[in-house]
Amino acid sequence: MKIVAMVGSNRKESYNMKLVKYMQNRYANKVEIEILPIGQLPFYNQDDELNPPELVKEIRGKIKESDGILFATPEYNASISAILKNAIDWFSRVETVLVDKPAMIVGASMGALGTVKAQLQLRQILNAANVSTRTLPGNEVYVGSAHEKIDDFGNLTDEATIQFIDSVVDNFVEWIEKSVAYESAY
C-alpha cells in the first residue's frame, strides 16, 4: 500500500517530520510512506494553475497514484501552516487529486494539546468541495509534549503513544482496504 505524506513544517528539527519519518520506518512492512516535498512548492497562483511548475505536476501524479494521504500538521497561531495550505490549494484546483482520497491526520507539538486546533481547521479544509478527502473517522492523533516523547534520533519513546499510533495505522490500512473492496464490488 502506497501512502504519500504532506508534512506542514519546514523546520530542520520539526517534530512532525520526525513523527512521519518514525512512522515511515516503523510501518514499512504495512505501508510505503513517501514524504512529498511540499515545502519546495511555489506559492499557489491562479494565473499559473493551467500551466503549473514541474514540481506541482510531479507531486500531483504521486498523490493520484497513491492509496492514501498522511497529513502531519504543526500548529501555528491555532492554525495549519502556510506550507500545508499552499499544497492543498495547488492540488484542489484543475486536477482535483485529493477528492475521495483516504486521509489520516497526525500532529505533534511541544504543547500539552498537541495540534488540536490545527487539526480541527485541517478537517474543515479537507471537507471543502474541491478537496473532499475521506478522513479516517474517530482516530485523532495528537502528540502533545513531543519534546518529551521523541528523542534526538527521531524515535518515538512514549510506549502509550506508540501503541495508540500502531492501532490508528492498523485502522487506516484496514479502512483503505475495505474502501477498495467496496468500490470494486460496485
ROFIDO-233258 format. One record per residue: x, z, y of N, C-alpha, C in turn. Coordinates in pm, whole numbers, plus 32768, in hexadecimal, padded with zeros to 4 digits. Layout:
BEGIN
SITE     nu     nw     nv    cau    caw    cav     cu     cw     cv
SITE      X      Z      Y      X      Z      Y      X      Z      Y
...
% end
This chain:
BEGIN
SITE     nu     nw     nv    cau    caw    cav     cu     cw     cv
SITE   8055   8000   7F8B   8000   8000   8000   805A   8000   807C
SITE   8039   7FAB   80DA   808B   7F98   8153   8043   7FD2   81CC
SITE   8083   8033   820B   804E   8074   8283   80AE   8059   82F6
SITE   8079   8036   8369   80CD   802B   83E1   80B4   80A6   8437
SITE   811C   80D4   8479   8112   814C   84CC   812D   812B   855D
SITE   80D7   8161   85B2   80EC   8159   8643   810A   81E6   8673
SITE   8185   81FB   869F   81AF   827D   86D0   81B2   8276   8769
SITE   8160   82C9   87A7   814E   82C2   8838   81B5   830D   8889
SITE   822F   8314   8859   8299   8359   88A3   831A   830A   8898
SITE   8361   8300   8906   83E4   82BE   8904   8456   8323   891D
SITE   8435   83A3   8917   8499   840C   892A   84F8   840E   88B3
SITE   8578   841A   88CE   85DE   8417   8866   85C4   847F   87F8
SITE   859C   84F5   881D   8583   8561   87BD   84ED   8579   87A9
SITE   849F   8510   87AD   840E   8519   87A0   83E3   855D   871E
SITE   8391   85C4   872A   835B   8605   86B3   82FC   85A7   8669
SITE   82B6   8553   86B1   825B   84F4   8671   82A7   848C   8620
SITE   8316   845C   8655   8368   83FE   8608   83A4   8444   858F
SITE   83D2   84BE   85A1   8409   850A   8530   839E   851D   84C4
SITE   8325   853D   84EE   82B7   8551   848F   829A   84D1   8441
SITE   8295   8460   8485   8279   83E1   8441   82EC   83BB   83E4
SITE   8367   83D0   8410   83D9   83B2   83B7   83D8   840D   833D
SITE   83B4   848B   8351   83A6   84E7   82E0   833C   84B1   827F
SITE   82CA   8488   82B5   825F   8451   8262   828C   83D2   821C
SITE   82D5   8380   8263   830B   8303   822A   835E   8320   81AD
SITE   83B1   8385   81B4   8405   83AB   8142   83B7   83F5   80D6
SITE   8369   8456   80FD   8322   84AA   809B   82BE   845B   8047
SITE   827B   83FA   8085   820F   83B4   803F   8236   8326   8016
SITE   82B7   830C   800E   82E8   8285   7FEE   82B4   8254   7F66
SITE   8296   82B0   7F0C   8262   8287   7E89   81CC   8265   7E8D
SITE   8189   8286   7EFC   80F9   826C   7F09   80DB   81FA   7F6B
SITE   8124   81FB   7FDA   810C   8199   8044   8190   8170   8083
SITE   8193   80F5   80B1   8205   80C6   8100   81DA   80D1   8192
SITE   8222   8122   81DF   8202   8134   826D   826C   80ED   82C0
SITE   8241   808C   830E   829B   8046   836A   827C   8072   83F8
SITE   82E1   80A4   843C   82D0   80D0   84C7   82DD   8057   8522
SITE   8274   803B   856C   8272   7FC9   85C7   82BA   7FEB   864A
SITE   8306   7F8D   8682   8351   7FA9   86FD   82FB   7F9C   877C
SITE   8290   7FEC   8784   8233   7FDC   87F4   8270   8005   887A
SITE   82D8   8055   8878   831B   807C   88F4   8363   8008   8938
SITE   8377   7F9C   88EE   83BB   7F25   8924   8359   7EBE   895C
SITE   82D8   7ED6   894D   8274   7E77   897F   8275   7E74   8A18
SITE   8264   7DFF   8A52   8253   7DFA   8AE4   81CA   7E35   8B08
SITE   81B9   7E59   8B86   8136   7E89   8BB0   80D0   7E1C   8B99
SITE   805C   7E43   8B65   7FF0   7DE3   8B50   7FCA   7DA3   8BD4
SITE   7FB8   7D21   8BD1   7F8E   7CD5   8C47   7F2F   7C69   8C17
SITE   7EB5   7C6C   8C48   7E51   7C0B   8C1D   7E7E   7B7B   8C38
SITE   7ED2   7B67   8C9C   7F05   7AE1   8CB9   7F58   7AAA   8C46
SITE   7F91   7B03   8BF4   7FE9   7AD9   8B87   7FA9   7ADF   8AFD
SITE   7F2D   7B0B   8AF4   7EF5   7B25   8A70   7EE0   7AA8   8A1B
SITE   7ECB   7A35   8A59   7EB9   79B9   8A0B   7F3E   797C   89E0
SITE   7FA9   79A5   8A22   802F   7978   89FE   808B   79F2   89FF
SITE   8077   7A4D   899D   80BF   7ACC   899F   8151   7ABD   8977
SITE   81A3   7B1E   899B   822E   7B1F   8971   8239   7B21   88D8
SITE   82AA   7AF5   88A4   82BF   7AEF   8812   82AD   7B76   87CF
SITE   82D9   7BE1   8810   82CC   7C66   87D4   8239   7C8A   87BD
SITE   81E3   7C65   881A   8153   7C7E   880A   8120   7C32   8790
SITE   8146   7BB4   8783   811B   7B63   8710   814F   7B9E   868D
SITE   81CB   7BCA   868D   8208   7C03   8615   81C0   7C82   85EA
SITE   81AA   7CDD   8647   8167   7D5B   8626   80D5   7D40   85FF
SITE   8094   7CE6   8645   8009   7CC2   8624   7FFF   7C93   8593
SITE   805E   7C41   8568   8060   7C11   84DE   8072   7C83   847B
SITE   80C8   7CE2   849B   80E0   7D54   8442   8063   7DAC   8436
SITE   801D   7DBF   84A5   7FA1   7E0C   84A0   7F39   7DC3   844B
SITE   7F2D   7D42   8462   7ECB   7CF0   8419   7EE3   7CF7   8382
SITE   7F60   7CF4   8358   7F82   7CF3   82C9   7F83   7D7E   828A
SITE   7F79   7DE7   82DB   7F80   7E6F   82A6   7EFB   7E99   8267
SITE   7F05   7F02   8216   7E8D   7F3D   81DA   7E51   7FAA   8233
SITE   7EA0   7FDB   8292   7E70   8043   82EA   7ED7   8065   8355
SITE   7EAC   80BB   83B0   7F00   80E0   8422   7F0C   8178   8429
SITE   7F86   81A6   8440   7FA0   8233   845B   7FC0   823E   84F0
SITE   7F6F   8287   8539   7F88   82A0   85C6   7FC4   832B   85D3
SITE   8035   8336   861A   8071   83B8   8636   8076   83C7   86CE
SITE   802C   8427   8700   8022   8433   8790   8057   84B8   87C4
SITE   80AF   84B0   8828   80D0   8529   8872   805D   8546   88D2
SITE   8067   85B3   891B   8002   85D1   8980   8046   85DE   8A07
SITE   8026   8583   8A60   805C   8584   8AE8   7FEA   859F   8B48
SITE   7FED   860F   8B8D   7F84   8631   8BEE   7EFA   8626   8BB0
SITE   7EEA   865E   8B38   7E6B   8661   8AEF   7E3A   85D4   8ACA
SITE   7E98   8578   8AB6   7E74   84ED   8A9E   7ED9   84AD   8A3F
SITE   7EB9   8433   8A12   7F19   83E7   89C3   7F82   83AC   8A21
SITE   7FED   837D   89E9   8059   8344   8A39   8039   82B6   8A66
SITE   807D   828C   8ACE   806E   8203   8B00   809D   819D   8A98
SITE   8105   81C0   8A4C   8139   8165   89E5   80CD   8146   897D
SITE   8089   81AD   8950   8021   8199   88EB   7FAA   814E   8924
SITE   7F80   8171   899B   7F0E   812A   89DA   7F31   8099   89F0
SITE   7FAB   807D   8A1B   7FD8   7FF4   8A31   7FCF   7FA2   89B0
SITE   7FFD   7FDD   8942   7FF9   7F96   88C1   7F69   7F79   8899
SITE   7F13   7FDB   88A7   7E85   7FC7   8884   7E4A   7F59   88DA
SITE   7E6C   7F56   8959   7E3A   7EED   89B1   7E66   7E63   8982
SITE   7EE4   7E53   895E   7F15   7DD1   892E   7ECB   7DA4   88B1
SITE   7EB1   7E00   8855   7E7C   7DDA   87D2   7DE5   7DE3   87C8
SITE   7DA3   7DFA   8839   7D11   7DFA   883C   7CDC   7D86   8891
SITE   7D33   7D2A   88B0   7D0D   7CB6   8900   7D30   7C36   88B4
SITE   7CEA   7BCC   88CE   7CFC   7B47   8893   7CED   7B4F   87FB
SITE   7D57   7B71   87B2   7D4C   7B8A   8723   7D3C   7C1F   8711
SITE   7CC5   7C49   86F0   7CA7   7CD8   86E9   7CCA   7D0E   865E
SITE   7D4B   7D20   8645   7D7D   7D44   85C1   7D65   7DD7   859B
SITE   7D37   7E27   85F8   7D1C   7EB3   85DB   7C8F   7EC8   85A2
SITE   7C37   7E6A   85B8   7BAC   7E77   858E   7BA3   7E87   84F7
SITE   7B5D   7EF0   84CE   7B44   7F13   8442   7BC0   7F3D   83F3
SITE   7C31   7F50   8434   7CA8   7F81   83EE   7C96   8017   83D4
SITE   7CB1   8044   835A   7CB2   80D4   8341   7D24   8115   8390
SITE   7D08   8186   83CC   7D6C   81C9   841F   7D6F   825E   8405
SITE   7DE6   8295   8412   7DFB   8325   8406   7E48   8351   8482
SITE   7E27   83C6   84B5   7E67   83F9   852E   7EB1   847B   8510
SITE   7F2B   8484   8541   7F78   8500   853B   7FB1   8519   85C6
SITE   7FDA   8594   85DD   801A   85B4   865B   8066   8636   8650
SITE   80D8   863B   8692   812C   86B2   8691   8155   86D4   871F
SITE   8152   8755   873E   8180   8782   87C1   81B2   8812   87B6
SITE   81F4   883D   881E   8227   88C6   8822   81B7   892A   883F
SITE   8149   88FB   8875   80D9   8954   8892   8092   8981   8814
SITE   8048   89EE   8821   8004   8A28   87AD   7F96   89CE   8776
SITE   7F57   897F   87CA   7EE6   892D   879E   7F0E   88A0   8772
SITE   7F8E   8888   8766   7FB7   8802   873F   7F8F   879F   87A9
SITE   7F4C   8736   8782   7F26   86CD   87E1   7E8D   86B9   87E0
SITE   7E45   8727   87E1   7DB4   8723   87D4   7D73   86CB   883F
SITE   7D94   86E0   88BD   7D53   8694   8929   7D77   8600   8921
SITE   7DF5   85E1   8907   7E1E   8555   88FB   7DD7   8511   8887
SITE   7DCB   8558   8818   7D8A   851C   87A4   7CF5   8504   87BC
SITE   7CB5   855F   8805   7C29   8547   8829   7C1C   84C9   887D
SITE   7C75   84BA   88DE   7C71   8443   8932   7C8F   83C6   88E0
SITE   7CF2   83CF   8886   7D16   835D   8832   7CA1   8333   87DB
SITE   7C59   8393   87A4   7BE3   8371   8753   7B7B   8326   87A5
SITE   7B69   834E   8823   7B0C   8305   887B   7B3B   8276   888E
SITE   7BBB   8264   88AA   7BF2   81DE   88C1   7BE5   818A   8843
SITE   7C01   81C5   87CF   7BFA   817A   8752   7B6C   8152   872D
SITE   7B09   818F   876F   7A7D   8169   875A   7A4C   80FF   87BC
SITE   7AA0   80D4   881A   7A78   806E   887C   7A5B   7FEB   8835
SITE   7A08   7F99   8870   79D5   7F1F   8831   7A3F   7EC4   87F6
SITE   7AA8   7EA4   8840   7B0C   7E46   880C   7B7D   7E8B   87C0
SITE   7B72   7F0E   87B0   7BD5   7F59   8763   7B98   7F77   86DB
SITE   7B31   7FC8   86D8   7ADD   7FE2   8663   7B29   7FF9   85E0
SITE   7B90   804D   85E4   7BD0   8070   8566   7B74   80D0   851C
SITE   7B86   80D8   849A   7B3A   8136   8448   7B95   81AF   8430
SITE   7B7E   8218   847E   7BD5   828D   847B   7BAC   82EB   840A
SITE   7C10   8316   83BC   7BF9   8373   834D   7BAE   83ED   8381
SITE   7B34   8403   8350   7AE6   8475   8382   7B11   84F9   8344
SITE   7B08   8564   8393   7B1A   85EB   8362   7BA5   8611   8335
SITE   7C0A   85CA   8361   7C94   85E7   8337   7CF1   85E7   83AF
SITE   7CD7   863E   840D   7D29   8642   8486   7DAD   868B   846D
SITE   7E1B   864B   8498   7EA0   8685   8484   7EDB   86A7   850D
SITE   7ED9   8728   852D   7F11   875C   85A9   7F86   87B6   8585
SITE   7FFF   8788   859B   8074   87DA   857C   809F   8822   85FC
SITE   806C   889C   860C   8092   88EE   867E   8114   8936   8661
SITE   8155   8963   86CB   81D7   89A8   86C0   8239   8956   866E
SITE   823C   88D4   8688   828E   8877   863A   8321   889D   863C
SITE   8350   88D6   86A9   83DD   88FD   86B3   8402   896A   864E
SITE   839D   89B0   8619   83B4   8A17   85B4   839A   89E2   8526
SITE   8362   896B   851B   833B   8934   8498   838A   88B9   846F
SITE   83D3   887F   84CC   8424   8809   84AF   84B4   882D   84CF
SITE   850D   8820   846B   8598   8848   8480   85E9   87DC   84C8
SITE   8668   87F7   84DF   86C0   879B   8528   86D4   8715   84E0
SITE   86B8   8713   845E   86C8   8699   840F   8646   864B   8401
SITE   85DC   867A   8444   855C   8635   843F   8506   865A   83C8
SITE   852A   86C4   8382   84DB   86F0   830F   846F   8752   833A
SITE   83F9   873E   8308   838E   879C   831C   83AC   8813   82C0
SITE   83AC   888C   82F6   83D6   8900   82A9   8366   8965   828E
SITE   82F5   8956   82CE   8286   89B2   82BE   8233   8989   8244
SITE   8235   89DA   81DC   81F6   89B5   815D   815F   899C   816A
SITE   8119   89ED   81B7   8089   89D9   81C9   806C   8952   820B
SITE   80BD   892F   826E   80AC   88AE   82B2   80CB   883B   8253
SITE   8134   8849   8204   8158   87E1   81A3   80E6   87CC   8140
SITE   80B1   8837   810A   8044   882B   80A9   7FC8   87EC   80E7
SITE   7FAB   8811   8164   7F37   87D7   81A7   7F4B   8741   81BC
SITE   7FBF   8719   81EE   7FD8   868A   8204   7FD9   863F   817F
SITE   800D   867D   8114   8006   863F   808F   7F75   861D   806C
SITE   7F1C   867C   8082   7E8F   8665   805F   7E50   85FB   80B8
SITE   7E72   85F9   8138   7E39   8595   8193   7E6B   8509   816E
SITE   7EEA   84FC   814F   7F1F   8479   8126   7EDA   844B   80A6
SITE   7EC8   84A5   8046   7E7F   8482   7FCC   7DF1   8454   7FED
SITE   7DAE   849B   8047   7D27   8474   8072   7D27   83EB   80B4
SITE   7D8B   83D1   8107   7D95   8350   814D   7DA7   82DE   80E9
SITE   7E03   82EF   808B   7E1C   8288   8026   7D9E   826F   7FD4
SITE   7D5F   82DA   7FA7   7CE5   82CC   7F56   7C75   8289   7FA6
SITE   7C68   82AE   8025   7C02   8275   807D   7C17   81DF   808F
SITE   7C94   81B5   80A3   7CB2   8126   80B0   7C91   80DE   802D
SITE   7CBB   8117   7FBD   7CA1   80D8   7F3B   7C0B   80C9   7F21
SITE   7BBD   8130   7F42   7B2B   8128   7F32   7AEF   80BF   7F8E
SITE   7B23   80B7   8009   7AF3   8054   8069   7B0C   7FC6   8037
SITE   7B83   7FB0   8002   7BA7   7F2C   7FCE   7B4F   7F09   7F56
SITE   7B39   7F6A   7EFB   7AE5   7F53   7E86   7A56   7F34   7EB0
SITE   7A22   7F7C   7F12   799A   7F67   7F44   798E   7EDB   7F81
SITE   79EE   7EB7   7FD7   79EB   7E35   801A   79F3   7DC2   7FB7
SITE   7A46   7DD1   7F50   7A53   7D65   7EEF   79D7   7D59   7E96
SITE   798A   7DC5   7E89   790F   7DC2   7E3A   789E   7D7B   7E84
SITE   78AA   7D73   7F09   7840   7D34   7F57   7873   7CBF   7FA0
% end
